[in-house]
Amino acid sequence: MDFKLTEAQELLRNSVREFAEKEIEPIAAEHDKTMEYPIETVKKMGEMGLMGMLVPKEYGGGGTDTVSYAIAIEEISRADASHGLIMSVHSSLVCPIILNYGTEEQRKRYLPHLAKGEYIGAFALTERGAGTDAASLQTVAVKEGDHYLLNGSKIFITSAKEAKVFIVFAKTDPEAGHKGISAFIVEGGSEGLSFGEVLDKMGVRCSGQREVFFKDVSVPEENLIGKEGDGYKIALSSLDSGRIGIGAQAVGIAQAALDESIKYSMEREQFGRPIAKFQAIQWMIAEMATKIEAARLLVYRAAYARDTQKRFSMEASMAKYFASEVAREATNYAVQIHGGYGYTKDYKVERLYRDAKITEIYEGTTEVQKMVISSSLLR
């Protein structure tokens, strides 16, 4: 069993890290403060090919393996978790759904633009009354001739106002429960599509999350993904890929917390010596480093499973569950190591601490991941 990254993967890590440190790191704190969507750096990510890594070359993407994709997400998130989230939603959810469930016409129409980052993708499943219980969503799509009329709302939609392509889940047969949910491609700028204000969140504050409203939005029947009633199946299967992206994001956040802690503990002096000389600090550093490496390996294992296995739900849930907990623990230690300074916005660890928490919630809460893991083992 070889745990060594390939030469291409090492080169990718170095190039993405250099980009993130040069382009994203300097603007991250200000965008966190203002909640301004980082459109310019997202465009640059598209120009680098980062937004289309999982899209096959025949549709204008990089056609890269999922481990390489996870490495890129980690390095972007190490600089700023919001950028990592934008990339993950676009690349782990939107592009794979069109690739795996869309028609050839849909692939040719949307994937080349998405792969280059010319279009930003948004995933619209969650509603105010339908989070974990996605089957209880209330958005409806009524067939009228050669189109559907879409009515309802979604919330916590990343890149909402900036997106050109939405994957929207709505009930085409409200009496059929989860079997009556269908998936649609809705284009940004459609008449009847509107947005709420940017949500003022604890973390990932510049990811452009808003409430999205659909009022008689006309969707051509050719924009139905798969068949009517396939939506719930499509949503659940796509979340497996999304969980790998969020697992990688969590590893990036945790790694940044460790990096900052090592740097600070070697510079900060108390009682005549750097605090890195104290066993209490050393043990926190050791625990952080060990758990981060374990989380990273779980993410890579899930990424490899995505490329080699028909089903990878358990691996993806294990990676997301463990990595998100490690992110929370590592950022907590990082604030503790920084002491009072870690509680101020002058230091990056305060932002990392806030960003880490959401990794335990979106793409399925920690409790949901445990349900997926246990159900996979107890079949």
Protein Blocks (a to p, Z undefined) as FASTA:
>chain_A
ZZbdcfklmmmmmmmmmmmmmmmmmmmmmmmmnopacfklmmmmmmnopmmmmpcfklop
aopafklmmmmmmmmmmmomklmmmmmmmmmmmmmmmmmmmcfklmmmmmmmmmnomacc
dddfbcfklcklmmlpcbdcddehjaccdedddehiehklmpcbdcddddfblknojmlc
ccddddehiahiacddddddfblmlnopacdddehiacdfklpghjehilmmmmmmmmmm
mmmmmmmmmmmmmmmmmmmmmmmmmmpcgehiafklpmklmmmmmmmmmmmmmmmmmmmm
mmmmmmmpmblklmmmmmmmmmmmmmmmmmmmmmmmnmmmlmpckbmklmmmmmmmmmmm
ggpifklmmmmmmmmmmZZ
